[in-house]
Amino acid sequence: MTLALILWFALSVVCDVAGQLCFKLGADRLPDKHGRALVLAALRDSWICGGILIYLVEVVVWLRILAEVPLSIAFPIASLNFLGVTLASAVFLKERVVRRQWLGACLITLGVVIVARTA
């Protein structure tokens, strides 16, 4: 795997983590509405709109990755976002992450390493 491809994967994971953080921050501010009212409130929230924009960037990055890497390898490597989101939730959102969650995220990361070594 080339350095450029590793950087594309890193950017993909960073986009996914940042997008999820934006969605969480926006969702926490949403009013208790349903249906169309909820969608309109979400589209007016700056955090949610930021998350959507980040995800649009991630789509372009992901397409770049898929142009070079088989999906059966790319998708497991992209699962590094599990570890990234867990870490970001603990650091930035001050969420309590228990030992089992860390273990699960680390096991996923170990699987990523195994898959990446086959590439």
GINORBEL-V258070 format. One record per backbone hydrogen bond with DSSP energy under -1.0 kcal/mol. CO is the residue of the C=O (numbers start at 1). NH is the residue of the N-H. If there is no record, write none. Layout:
CO|NH  CO|NH
This chain:
2|6  3|7  4|8  5|9  6|10  7|11  8|12  9|13  10|14  11|15  12|16  13|17  14|18  15|19  16|20  17|21  18|22  19|23  20|24  21|25  22|26  23|27  24|28  26|29  31|33  34|37  35|39  36|40  37|41  38|42  39|43  42|45  45|49  46|50  47|51  48|52  49|53  50|54  51|55  52|56  53|57  54|58  55|59  56|60  57|61  58|62  59|63  60|64  61|65  62|66  63|67  65|68  65|69  70|73  70|74  71|75  73|77  74|78  77|80  78|81  79|82  80|84  81|85  82|86  83|87  84|88  85|89  86|90  87|91  88|92  88|93  89|95  98|102  99|103  100|104  101|105  102|106  103|107  104|108  105|109  106|110  107|111  108|112  109|113  110|114  111|115  112|116  113|117  115|118
